[in-house]
Each structure stands twice: as structure tokens, then as C-alpha cells.
Amino acid sequence: MLAVHLENGAVTLREVPMPPRPPGHALLRLLVGGICNTDLELRRGYYGFSGTPGHEFVAEVAEADSPSLIGRRVVGEINLACGDCEWCRKGLGRHCPRRTVLGIVRRPGAFAEYFTLPEGNLRVVPDEIPNQRAVFTEPLAAACEILEQVSIPRDETVAVLGDGKLGLLVALVLNAHGYAVRLFGRHEEKLGIAAHVGIATQLAGGEEPAAQYGWVVEATGNPEGLRLAAAMTRPRGTVILKSTVHEAVSIDAAPIVVNEITLVGSRCGRFEEALPLLAHKRIPLEEMISARYPLREAAEAFDHADRRGTLKVLLDAGSTPDGR
């Protein structure tokens, strides 16, 4: 079977054996995969990654222990936890110290014709949701995680820094949950996606407001993002960090200490929170798709995804009978 391989910054294709299906796992046939910023950071050396990347996907279940899953379209939680440690017993398997992570940590990813995941990680995609929306489940869940971690007062305006894939999704999710949001970004066309559903937007790069917001989400994907976010946060405010960058981040800690700013790291979220949002009319996921490539053109797809201003690039490996 065909699989994407990432090593030393190069994206290539390899013919590899079909993966064995352990008990309790499903064999999945990739339909659509999404290239995210983490995949691009892996290409730059994040985690010292080498292997098959990919953790945003929609797949069809080819084989499974559970007959009811066979033939269904699914998405999947990307963390494979041990199930026995303190974190797993608390329901926080994504922090399990022995976990593997699909396409990121010691686990071949979804950018292959076939791959496996435990059946317990899978979530069935509702029939009415097309693949091009369902493939956003994992990053939508990451955006939803913010509301699981912090309690934002309803009368607060949340500043979101970054109009890339995750920044846009964070702004859209917060807006869909009824929060006032102001999205700062550098691309008018991206900001327009948010503005069309009523989100206030502002071009960054000029004079950003100082110490104005009690809640700031940093999703710039830039090492300078934390410094800017902290400068925009008022005393005793909270900065929620979403960026994962390969480079080291340096910052003057004095303003954070003096202003008693709380920093909250935020990563993966639960798919149960994201799945209902796939049908939400105020989350225009289709407008975030910049390009689609067949799996065989993965190298070109990664190059496109890494261009300035690009949003989501999809890899098509197959389709359901109705062509979704």
C-alpha cells in the first residue's frame, strides 16, 4: 500500500506492507486527510519525527472486531493511552506518559491508504456530514478544549491572535458558543471568513491594544506570539497558548509576573464536543479549504500548505460511494 513518509524535511511516498490489525483495533481506509500546522512543524524537526505523519482524517472502517463499525465513516481520537496510569484513571489519557500519538509520537499516522486505531478511539461521522467538514473534527476539538479548561465570563470579549487554521477555528467556536470575539490577523481574506459570521476583526501589525483584554488566545504559530499576547492582556488576565512551534520561545517574564498573568497551555480536546459543531451554520469550514491533492501528490500538498496565507490543504485517498 502507499504511505507518505516524512524524514529530514523531505516528504516522499513509499510502498509499505499493510499494517497488522491487533485485537480491539480497526483497520481504516483513508478517505480524506488534513495537513495541519503540527505536520508542518514535524517537517521542520519538531519531536525529531520520522515516519508517516497525519492525524486529521476521515476514514472508512475496513475491518473491526465490532461488526457495527464495518463500512462506517469515522474520525478518531489521536492519543493512544495505556489505560492504567493515574492520568488515564482521571479520564485524561491524552496526558498519559506512556501514550503514543497518531502521526506524531511513536505511532504511524493517517497519511497512508490504510492504518489502524483502537475501536475505542473512533467516532462515527453522521451521515449528513460530508468528508470535507468531518476532516475538521480534530482541530475543532482542540478549539473546544479551551472551554473545558477555563471559565470565561459571558460579558468578556476574547481576543484571538492569529488568523491561521487554528486561530480561525478558535474564533469560530467561541463565536458559535455565544462569546464576543475579536480576531487579530494579517490576511484580509482570512479575516473575512470570520467577519462574515459576525466576528469583529482587526489587521495586526500596527498598534495592537495594550493591556485591554482579560482573555487572550495565542494561535499565531509564531515564537513572537506569546510576547504580543501578554502585552495585550490586562493585569490578572489569562493567556491561552495554542501555538506549537519548533523554535525556542523567548520572552521577558517581568510583565507576566508583575501583572500576575495566568498562562494556560491548551492542546487536544474531546471529539464529543466537536462533532455537533460540524453541522453548525456559523462555522463555515468549507471556506477554510485552500486546496485538495491526491495522496500521491503529498509532497506538493505539503509545499502548498507551507505557503504564506494558505489555510487547510486536504489529501484525498478515496471517497464513499456517493462521492463525499
C-alpha positions in Angstrom: 0.0 0.0 0.0 1.0 3.6 -0.4 2.1 5.7 2.5 3.5 9.2 3.0 7.0 9.3 4.6 8.5 12.4 6.3 12.2 12.5 7.2 14.8 15.2 7.4 12.4 17.8 6.0 11.6 15.7 2.9 8.1 14.3 2.0 8.2 11.2 -0.1 5.9 8.2 -0.9 6.7 4.6 -0.1 5.1 1.3 -0.8 4.8 -0.4 2.6 3.1 -3.6 3.9 -0.5 -3.5 5.1 -0.5 -2.8 8.8 -1.5 -5.8 11.0 -4.7 -5.3 13.0 -4.3 -6.0 16.7 -7.3 -7.2 18.7 -9.6 -4.4 19.6 -8.3 -2.3 16.7 -9.9 -1.3 13.4 -8.3 -1.3 10.0 -9.1 2.0 8.4 -9.1 3.0 4.8 -8.2 6.7 4.5 -10.8 8.9 2.6 -9.6 12.4 3.4 -6.7 13.7 5.5 -6.0 17.3 6.5 -2.5 18.8 6.8 -2.2 21.0 9.9 0.5 23.2 11.3 1.8 20.4 13.6 2.5 18.4 10.4 4.5 21.3 9.0 6.4 21.7 12.3 7.2 17.9 12.2 8.7 18.5 8.8 10.9 21.2 10.3 12.1 18.9 13.1 9.5 19.1 15.8 9.8 15.9 18.1 12.6 14.6 15.8 9.8 13.0 13.8 10.5 10.4 11.1 7.7 8.2 9.6 4.2 8.5 8.4 2.5 11.8 9.6 -1.2 12.7 9.7 -3.7 12.9 12.5 -6.6 14.7 10.9 -8.7 12.2 8.9 -11.9 10.7 7.8 -11.7 7.0 7.1 -13.9 4.0 6.3 -13.7 1.0 8.6 -12.5 -1.9 6.5 -12.1 -4.5 9.3 -13.0 -4.4 13.0 -14.0 -6.7 15.9 -17.3 -4.8 16.1 -19.4 -5.7 13.1 -21.5 -2.5 13.5 -18.4 -0.4 12.6 -17.5 -2.1 9.4 -18.3 0.2 6.4 -18.9 3.2 8.6 -17.2 6.6 8.1 -15.2 7.5 11.2 -12.9 10.1 12.7 -10.6 9.2 15.6 -9.0 10.4 18.8 -5.3 10.6 18.2 -3.9 9.7 21.6 -3.4 6.0 22.4 -3.1 5.8 26.2 -2.1 2.9 28.4 -5.4 2.9 30.3 -3.8 2.1 33.7 -1.9 5.1 34.9 -3.1 8.0 37.2 -3.9 10.2 34.2 -5.9 7.5 32.4 -7.9 6.8 35.5 -8.8 10.5 35.6 -10.1 10.3 32.0 -7.1 12.3 30.8 -5.4 9.7 28.6 -4.1 12.5 26.3 -1.6 13.2 29.1 -0.7 9.5 29.7 3.2 9.4 30.0 3.2 6.1 28.1 0.9 7.3 25.3 1.6 7.2 21.6 0.1 9.8 19.3 -1.2 9.1 15.8 1.3 10.5 13.3 3.2 12.4 15.9 4.7 10.3 18.7 5.8 6.7 18.1 2.7 5.8 16.0 2.4 5.7 12.2 -0.1 8.4 11.1 -3.1 8.6 8.8 -1.5 9.7 5.6 -1.5 6.2 4.2 -4.0 4.1 2.3 -4.6 2.0 5.4 -3.8 2.5 9.1 -5.1 1.2 12.4 -6.6 2.7 15.6 -8.3 1.2 18.7 -12.0 0.9 18.2 -12.5 2.9 21.4 -10.8 5.9 19.7 -13.3 6.0 16.8 -16.3 8.2 16.5 -18.9 7.6 13.7 -19.5 10.5 11.4 -23.2 11.4 11.0 -24.5 10.5 7.5 -25.4 14.1 6.7 -21.8 15.5 7.3 -19.6 15.4 4.2 -16.0 14.4 4.4 -14.8 17.9 3.7 -16.4 19.1 7.0 -15.7 15.9 9.0 -12.0 16.2 8.5 -12.0 19.2 10.7 -13.2 17.3 13.8 -9.7 17.0 15.4 -8.8 20.7 15.2 -12.4 21.7 16.1 -11.9 19.6 19.3 -8.7 21.4 20.0 -10.6 24.7 19.8 -13.3 23.4 22.1 -10.7 22.3 24.7 -10.4 26.0 25.7 -13.9 26.0 27.1 -13.2 22.8 29.0 -10.1 24.3 30.6 -11.2 27.8 31.6 -14.5 29.5 32.5 -14.8 32.7 30.5 -17.4 35.2 31.8 -20.1 35.8 29.2 -19.6 39.6 29.4 -16.0 39.4 28.3 -14.6 39.9 24.8 -12.0 37.3 23.9 -9.0 38.4 21.8 -7.8 35.7 19.4 -4.3 36.3 17.9 -3.7 34.5 14.6 -5.9 34.0 11.5 -4.4 30.7 10.5 -6.3 27.4 10.6 -6.4 27.0 14.4 -6.9 30.7 15.2 -9.9 30.9 12.8 -11.4 27.7 14.3 -10.9 29.0 17.9 -12.7 32.3 16.9 -15.5 30.5 15.1 -16.0 28.0 18.0 -16.1 30.8 20.7 -18.5 32.8 18.5 -20.7 29.8 18.0 -20.9 29.4 21.8 -22.1 33.0 22.1 -18.9 34.8 23.2 -17.8 38.2 21.8 -14.6 37.7 19.9 -12.1 40.0 18.3 -9.8 38.2 15.9 -6.4 39.7 15.0 -4.7 38.6 11.9 -2.5 39.6 8.9 -4.7 38.4 6.0 -7.8 40.3 5.0 -9.3 37.3 3.1 -8.9 35.0 6.2 -10.3 37.7 8.5 -13.2 37.9 6.0 -14.2 34.3 6.8 -14.7 35.3 10.4 -16.3 38.7 9.7 -19.0 37.0 7.5 -20.4 35.3 10.6 -20.3 38.4 12.8 -16.9 38.2 14.4 -15.1 41.5 14.9 -11.7 41.5 13.2 -8.6 43.7 13.1 -5.5 43.6 10.9 -2.4 43.1 13.0 1.0 44.7 12.5 0.1 48.1 13.6 -0.5 49.4 17.2 -2.2 46.5 19.0 -4.2 47.4 22.1 -2.1 47.2 25.3 -3.4 45.6 28.5 -7.0 45.6 27.2 -8.3 42.0 27.3 -8.9 39.7 30.2 -8.8 36.7 28.0 -6.4 36.3 25.0 -5.9 33.2 22.9 -2.5 33.0 21.2 -2.7 31.0 18.0 -0.2 32.8 15.8 2.2 29.8 15.2 5.0 32.4 15.7 7.6 32.5 18.5 6.7 36.2 19.0 3.0 35.4 19.7 3.4 34.9 23.4 5.1 38.3 23.9 2.3 40.0 22.0 -0.4 38.1 23.8 1.0 39.0 27.2 1.2 42.7 26.2 -2.5 42.7 25.2 -3.6 41.1 28.5 -4.7 43.2 31.4 -3.5 42.6 35.0 -4.7 39.2 36.3 -5.9 38.2 32.9 -5.3 34.9 31.2 -3.4 33.9 28.1 -4.3 30.6 26.5 -1.5 29.2 24.4 -2.4 27.2 21.3 0.8 27.5 19.2 3.2 24.6 18.8 6.4 25.8 17.2 9.7 24.0 16.7 11.8 27.1 17.6 12.5 28.2 21.2 10.3 30.9 22.5 12.0 33.7 24.5 10.0 36.3 26.5 10.6 38.9 29.1 8.9 37.3 32.1 8.7 40.5 34.2 5.4 41.9 32.8 3.8 38.5 33.2 4.9 38.3 36.9 4.2 42.0 37.7 0.7 41.9 36.0 0.0 38.4 37.5 -1.0 37.0 34.2 -2.0 33.3 34.0 -0.7 31.2 31.2 -2.7 28.2 30.2 -1.3 25.6 27.7 -4.0 24.1 25.5 -3.8 21.1 23.2 -6.1 18.3 22.2 -9.8 18.2 23.0 -12.7 15.7 23.2 -14.4 14.8 19.9 -17.8 14.6 21.6 -17.7 18.4 21.9 -16.6 18.9 18.3 -19.0 16.6 16.4 -22.1 18.6 16.9 -20.3 21.7 15.6 -19.7 20.1 12.2 -23.3 20.9 11.3 -23.2 24.5 12.8 -24.1 27.1 10.2 -21.9 29.7 11.7 -18.8 27.6 11.3 -18.0 27.8 7.5 -15.5 25.0 7.3 -15.6 24.7 3.5 -14.3 28.3 3.2 -11.1 27.3 5.0 -10.1 24.7 2.4 -7.4 26.2 0.2 -6.6 23.1 -2.0 -7.1 19.4 -2.4 -4.5 16.9 -3.7 -4.5 13.2 -4.3 -2.4 11.2 -1.7 0.2 10.5 -4.4 0.9 14.2 -4.6 1.6 14.6 -0.9 4.9 16.4 -1.4 3.2 19.1 -3.5 0.4 19.3 -0.9 2.9 19.9 1.9 4.6 22.6 -0.1 1.3 24.3 -0.8 0.3 24.0 2.9 3.5 25.7 3.9 2.9 28.8 1.6 2.2 32.0 3.4 -1.6 32.7 3.6 -2.6 29.1 3.0 -5.4 27.6 5.2 -6.4 23.9 5.1 -4.9 21.6 2.4 -6.6 18.2 2.1 -5.3 14.9 0.9 -7.8 12.7 -1.0 -7.2 9.0 -0.8 -10.7 7.8 -1.8 -14.4 8.5 -1.4 -17.6 7.0 -0.2 -20.0 5.6 -2.9 -21.8 8.9 -3.0 -18.6 10.8 -3.7 -18.4 12.8 -0.5 
